[in-house]
Amino acid sequence: AEWLVTLPEGDGFDYVEGFVVANNDDPCNGWPTVPMDSNQVFDPVHVPSSAGPVLYCLELALHYRKTARSSDVNKVINKL
């Protein structure tokens, strides 16, 4: 995450936020605490079996103009 926020302007994402949860079903600090819309549920099946005891989740945003070609946006993302 630190690397993402130290990239020069234009070389990275415009917004980076993260949070940490325990890799378990504890209602105080595990999967149930992952912020989701009321119609969504965190599915631990998607967590790799090799994952450690802590999960770090990132929320990223890349702002672009509506006129930008998707290939241009993909170039920025793939570069990261």
DSSP file (Angstrom, degrees, kcal/mol; ACC not computed):
  #  RESIDUE AA STRUCTURE BP1 BP2  ACC     N-H-->O    O-->H-N    N-H-->O    O-->H-N    TCO  KAPPA ALPHA  PHI   PSI    X-CA   Y-CA   Z-CA
    1    1 A A     >        0   0    0      0, 0.0     4,-1.5     0, 0.0     5,-0.2   0.000 360.0 360.0 360.0 -39.8    0.0    0.0    0.0
    2    2 A E  H  >  +     0   0    0      1,-0.2     4,-0.8     2,-0.2     3,-0.2   0.894 360.0  54.0 -60.8 -39.0    2.8    2.4    0.8
    3    3 A W  H >4 S+     0   0    0      1,-0.2     3,-0.7     2,-0.2     4,-0.5   0.896 104.5  55.3 -61.6 -40.5    4.3    1.9   -2.7
    4    4 A L  H >4 S+     0   0    0      1,-0.2     3,-0.6     2,-0.2     9,-0.3   0.860 109.2  45.6 -63.2 -36.6    0.9    2.8   -4.3
    5    5 A V  H 3< S+     0   0    0     -4,-1.5    -1,-0.2     1,-0.2    -2,-0.2   0.568 108.3  57.1 -86.7  -7.3    0.7    6.2   -2.5
    6    6 A T  T << S+     0   0    0     -4,-0.8    -1,-0.2    -3,-0.7    -2,-0.2   0.429  78.5 113.4-101.1   0.7    4.4    7.2   -3.2
    7    7 A L  S <  S-     0   0    0     -3,-0.6     5,-0.1    -4,-0.5     3,-0.1  -0.408  79.5 -95.6 -68.2 147.4    4.1    6.8   -7.0
    8    8 A P    >   -     0   0    0      0, 0.0     3,-2.4     0, 0.0     4,-0.4  -0.253  55.5 -80.5 -59.9 151.8    4.5   10.1   -9.0
    9    9 A E  T 3  S+     0   0    0      1,-0.3     5,-0.1     2,-0.2     4,-0.0  -0.285 120.0  22.2 -56.0 134.1    1.3   11.8   -9.9
   10   10 A G  T 3  S+     0   0    0     -3,-0.1    -1,-0.3     2,-0.1     4,-0.1   0.241 107.6  81.2  91.4 -12.8   -0.2   10.2  -13.0
   11   11 A D  S <  S+     0   0    0     -3,-2.4     2,-0.2     2,-0.1    -2,-0.2   0.464  96.7  24.7-101.7  -3.3    1.6    6.9  -12.5
   12   12 A G  S    S-     0   0    0     -4,-0.4     2,-0.1    -5,-0.1    -2,-0.1  -0.565  98.3 -51.2-139.1-160.0   -0.7    5.4   -9.9
   13   13 A F        -     0   0    0     -9,-0.3    49,-0.2    -2,-0.2    -1,-0.1  -0.463  35.7-136.4 -82.1 157.7   -4.2    5.3   -8.6
   14   14 A D  S    S+     0   0    0     47,-2.4     2,-0.3     1,-0.2    48,-0.2   0.652  89.8  27.7 -86.9 -17.5   -6.0    8.5   -7.6
   15   15 A Y  E     +A   61   0A   0     46,-1.4    46,-1.9     2,-0.0     2,-0.4  -0.985  62.3 177.7-148.2 131.5   -7.4    7.1   -4.3
   16   16 A V  E     +A   60   0A   0     -2,-0.3     2,-0.3    44,-0.2    44,-0.2  -0.993   9.7 160.2-137.0 128.4   -6.1    4.3   -2.1
   17   17 A E  E     -A   59   0A   0     42,-2.1    42,-3.3    -2,-0.4     2,-0.3  -0.984  11.1-178.9-142.5 150.8   -7.7    3.2    1.2
   18   18 A G  E     -A   58   0A   0     -2,-0.3     2,-0.3    40,-0.2    40,-0.2  -0.965  11.4-169.3-147.9 164.5   -7.3    0.0    3.1
   19   19 A F  E     -A   57   0A   0     38,-1.9    38,-2.9    -2,-0.3     2,-0.4  -0.979  17.4-131.8-151.0 161.1   -8.4   -2.0    6.2
   20   20 A V  E     +A   56   0A   0     -2,-0.3     2,-0.3    36,-0.2    36,-0.2  -0.924  21.4 177.1-118.3 138.3   -7.3   -5.1    8.0
   21   21 A V  E     -A   55   0A   0     34,-2.4    34,-3.3    -2,-0.4     9,-0.2  -0.975  35.3-105.3-134.7 152.5   -9.5   -8.0    9.2
   22   22 A A  E     -A   54   0A   0      7,-3.4     2,-2.0    -2,-0.3    32,-0.3  -0.520  33.9-118.3 -72.0 143.8   -8.7  -11.2   10.9
   23   23 A N  S    S+     0   0    0     30,-2.9     2,-0.3    -2,-0.2    -1,-0.1  -0.480  85.4  75.0 -84.8  67.9   -8.9  -14.2    8.6
   24   24 A N  S    S-     0   0    0     -2,-2.0     7,-3.1     2,-0.1    -2,-0.1  -0.930  92.3 -97.3-160.7-179.8  -11.7  -15.9   10.7
   25   25 A D        +     0   0    0     -2,-0.3     5,-0.1     5,-0.2    -2,-0.1   0.130  64.3 142.0 -98.5  21.4  -15.4  -15.7   11.4
   26   26 A D     >  -     0   0    0      1,-0.2     4,-2.5     3,-0.1     7,-0.3  -0.458  49.2-142.9 -62.0 125.4  -15.1  -13.7   14.7
   27   27 A P  T  4 S+     0   0    0      0, 0.0    -1,-0.2     0, 0.0    -2,-0.0   0.638  95.8  52.3 -69.1 -11.9  -17.9  -11.1   14.8
   28   28 A C  T  4 S-     0   0    0      1,-0.0    -2,-0.0     5,-0.0    -3,-0.0   0.828 134.5  -4.6 -91.9 -35.3  -15.7   -8.5   16.4
   29   29 A N  T  4 S+     0   0    0     -3,-0.2    -7,-3.4    -8,-0.0    -5,-0.1   0.265 112.2  82.8-145.4  14.6  -12.7   -8.5   14.0
   30   30 A G  S >< S-     0   0    0     -4,-2.5     3,-2.2    -9,-0.2    -5,-0.2  -0.101  99.7 -50.6-105.2-155.5  -13.2  -11.2   11.4
   31   31 A W  G >  S+     0   0    0     -7,-3.1     3,-2.3     1,-0.3    -6,-0.2   0.821 124.8  65.8 -52.1 -39.2  -15.0  -11.5    8.1
   32   32 A P  G 3  S+     0   0    0      0, 0.0    -1,-0.3     0, 0.0    -7,-0.1   0.706  95.5  60.4 -61.1 -15.0  -18.4  -10.3    9.5
   33   33 A T  G <  S+     0   0    0     -3,-2.2    -2,-0.2    -7,-0.3    -5,-0.0   0.497  73.4 116.7 -89.6  -2.4  -16.8   -6.9   10.0
   34   34 A V  S <  S-     0   0    0     -3,-2.3     2,-0.4    -4,-0.2     8,-0.2  -0.515  74.3-118.4 -67.4 123.3  -16.0   -6.4    6.3
   35   35 A P        +     0   0    0      0, 0.0     2,-0.3     0, 0.0    -1,-0.1  -0.489  51.3 152.6 -69.9 121.9  -18.0   -3.3    5.1
   36   36 A M        -     0   0    0     -2,-0.4     6,-0.0     4,-0.1     2,-0.0  -0.932  50.1 -87.2-140.7 161.6  -20.4   -4.4    2.4
   37   37 A D    >   -     0   0    0     -2,-0.3     3,-2.1     1,-0.1     0, 0.0  -0.337  48.2-106.7 -63.3 156.8  -23.8   -3.2    1.1
   38   38 A S  T 3  S+     0   0    0      1,-0.3    -1,-0.1     3,-0.0    -2,-0.0   0.738 120.2  54.2 -62.5 -22.6  -26.7   -4.8    2.9
   39   39 A N  T 3  S+     0   0    0      2,-0.0     2,-0.3     0, 0.0    -1,-0.3   0.329 100.5  76.2 -93.8   8.7  -27.4   -7.1   -0.1
   40   40 A Q    <   -     0   0    0     -3,-2.1     2,-0.4     2,-0.0    -4,-0.1  -0.863  59.2-163.0-119.2 153.9  -23.9   -8.5   -0.2
   41   41 A V        -     0   0    0     -2,-0.3     2,-0.4     2,-0.0    -4,-0.0  -0.999  26.9-115.8-135.0 137.5  -22.1  -11.0    2.0
   42   42 A F        -     0   0    0     -2,-0.4    -6,-0.0    -8,-0.2     3,-0.0  -0.589  28.9-153.9 -69.9 127.2  -18.4  -11.7    2.3
   43   43 A D    >   -     0   0    0     -2,-0.4     3,-1.9     1,-0.1     4,-0.1  -0.888   9.3-164.3-109.3 104.1  -17.7  -15.2    1.1
   44   44 A P  G >  S+     0   0    0      0, 0.0     3,-1.7     0, 0.0    -1,-0.1   0.600  79.1  83.7 -64.5  -9.8  -14.6  -16.7    2.7
   45   45 A V  G 3  S+     0   0    0      1,-0.3     4,-0.1    -3,-0.0    -3,-0.0   0.803  85.9  58.2 -60.2 -27.5  -14.5  -19.4    0.0
   46   46 A H  G <  S+     0   0    0     -3,-1.9    -1,-0.3     2,-0.1     3,-0.0   0.515  81.9  98.7 -83.4  -4.6  -12.7  -16.9   -2.1
   47   47 A V  S <  S-     0   0    0     -3,-1.7     8,-0.0    -4,-0.1     4,-0.0  -0.738  84.3-115.9 -82.4 123.0   -9.8  -16.5    0.4
   48   48 A P    >   -     0   0    0      0, 0.0     3,-2.0     0, 0.0    -2,-0.1  -0.243  14.0-124.9 -59.1 145.6   -6.9  -18.7   -0.7
   49   49 A S  T 3  S+     0   0    0      1,-0.3    -2,-0.0    -4,-0.1    -3,-0.0   0.725 111.4  61.3 -63.4 -20.2   -6.0  -21.5    1.6
   50   50 A S  T 3  S+     0   0    0      2,-0.0    -1,-0.3     0, 0.0    -3,-0.0   0.481  78.9 119.1 -84.7  -2.2   -2.5  -20.1    1.7
   51   51 A A    <   -     0   0    0     -3,-2.0     4,-0.1     1,-0.1    -4,-0.0  -0.307  61.2-127.1 -65.2 147.5   -3.7  -16.8    3.2
   52   52 A G        -     0   0    0      2,-0.3    -1,-0.1     1,-0.1    -2,-0.0   0.016  36.8 -80.7 -81.5-167.5   -2.3  -15.9    6.6
   53   53 A P  S    S+     0   0    0      0, 0.0   -30,-2.9     0, 0.0     2,-0.4   0.583 112.8  56.0 -76.2  -9.7   -4.2  -15.0    9.8
   54   54 A V  E     -A   22   0A   0    -32,-0.3     2,-0.5   -31,-0.1    -2,-0.3  -0.978  66.9-156.4-127.5 136.7   -4.7  -11.4    8.6
   55   55 A L  E     -A   21   0A   0    -34,-3.3   -34,-2.4    -2,-0.4     2,-0.6  -0.941   4.5-159.5-110.9 132.0   -6.3  -10.1    5.5
   56   56 A Y  E     -A   20   0A   0     -2,-0.5     2,-0.4   -36,-0.2   -36,-0.2  -0.954  11.2-162.6-111.5 118.6   -5.5   -6.6    4.1
   57   57 A C  E     -A   19   0A   0    -38,-2.9   -38,-1.9    -2,-0.6     2,-0.4  -0.850   0.7-158.2-106.3 134.9   -8.1   -5.2    1.8
   58   58 A L  E     -A   18   0A   0     -2,-0.4     2,-0.5   -40,-0.2   -40,-0.2  -0.902   7.8-159.8-113.5 140.0   -7.5   -2.3   -0.6
   59   59 A E  E     -A   17   0A   0    -42,-3.3   -42,-2.1    -2,-0.4     2,-0.3  -0.985  22.2-177.1-113.7 125.1  -10.0    0.0   -2.2
   60   60 A L  E     -A   16   0A   0     -2,-0.5     2,-0.4   -44,-0.2   -44,-0.2  -0.914  13.0-169.1-126.5 148.0   -8.5    1.7   -5.3
   61   61 A A  E     -A   15   0A   0    -46,-1.9   -47,-2.4    -2,-0.3   -46,-1.4  -1.000   5.6-169.8-136.9 139.1   -9.8    4.3   -7.7
   62   62 A L        -     0   0    0     -2,-0.4     2,-0.3   -49,-0.2   -49,-0.1  -0.969  18.1-148.2-125.9 113.2   -8.4    5.5  -11.0
   63   63 A H        +     0   0    0     -2,-0.5     2,-0.3     0, 0.0    -2,-0.0  -0.626  26.5 162.8 -84.3 137.9  -10.1    8.6  -12.4
   64   64 A Y        -     0   0    0     -2,-0.3     2,-0.2     4,-0.0    -2,-0.0  -0.977  39.1 -97.6-149.6 159.9  -10.3    8.9  -16.2
   65   65 A R    >   -     0   0    0     -2,-0.3     3,-1.8     1,-0.1     0, 0.0  -0.483  30.1-121.9 -78.5 149.9  -12.2   10.9  -18.8
   66   66 A K  T 3  S+     0   0    0      1,-0.3    -1,-0.1    -2,-0.2     0, 0.0   0.774 113.9  59.1 -60.3 -24.9  -15.3    9.3  -20.5
   67   67 A T  T 3  S+     0   0    0      2,-0.1    -1,-0.3     0, 0.0     2,-0.1   0.572  81.1 110.5 -82.6  -8.0  -13.5    9.9  -23.8
   68   68 A A  S <  S-     0   0    0     -3,-1.8     2,-0.2     1,-0.1    -4,-0.0  -0.416  73.6-119.2 -68.0 139.9  -10.5    7.8  -22.7
   69   69 A R    >>  -     0   0    0      1,-0.1     4,-1.7    -2,-0.1     3,-0.8  -0.541  17.1-124.4 -75.6 145.7  -10.2    4.5  -24.5
   70   70 A S  H 3> S+     0   0    0      1,-0.3     4,-2.6     2,-0.2     5,-0.2   0.826 111.8  60.8 -61.2 -29.9  -10.4    1.4  -22.3
   71   71 A S  H 3> S+     0   0    0      2,-0.2     4,-1.7     1,-0.2    -1,-0.3   0.861 102.6  51.5 -65.9 -33.5   -7.0    0.3  -23.7
   72   72 A D  H <> S+     0   0    0     -3,-0.8     4,-1.5     2,-0.2    -2,-0.2   0.913 111.3  46.8 -67.2 -42.3   -5.4    3.5  -22.3
   73   73 A V  H  X S+     0   0    0     -4,-1.7     4,-2.1     1,-0.2    -2,-0.2   0.914 110.8  52.6 -64.6 -42.7   -6.9    2.8  -18.9
   74   74 A N  H  X S+     0   0    0     -4,-2.6     4,-3.1     1,-0.2     5,-0.2   0.851 103.6  58.0 -62.4 -34.7   -5.7   -0.8  -19.0
   75   75 A K  H  X S+     0   0    0     -4,-1.7     4,-1.8     2,-0.2    -1,-0.2   0.917 107.4  47.0 -61.2 -43.2   -2.2    0.4  -19.8
   76   76 A V  H  X S+     0   0    0     -4,-1.5     4,-0.9     2,-0.2    -2,-0.2   0.936 115.4  45.2 -63.7 -46.3   -2.1    2.4  -16.6
   77   77 A I  H >< S+     0   0    0     -4,-2.1     3,-0.8     1,-0.2    -2,-0.2   0.922 113.0  49.4 -65.2 -45.0   -3.5   -0.5  -14.5
   78   78 A N  H 3< S+     0   0    0     -4,-3.1    -1,-0.2     1,-0.2    -2,-0.2   0.816 103.3  61.7 -65.5 -29.8   -1.2   -3.1  -16.1
   79   79 A K  H 3<        0   0    0     -4,-1.8    -1,-0.2     1,-0.3    -2,-0.2   0.815 360.0 360.0 -64.6 -29.7    1.9   -0.9  -15.5
   80   80 A L    <<        0   0    0     -4,-0.9    -1,-0.3    -3,-0.8    -2,-0.2   0.480 360.0 360.0 -77.4 360.0    1.2   -1.1  -11.8
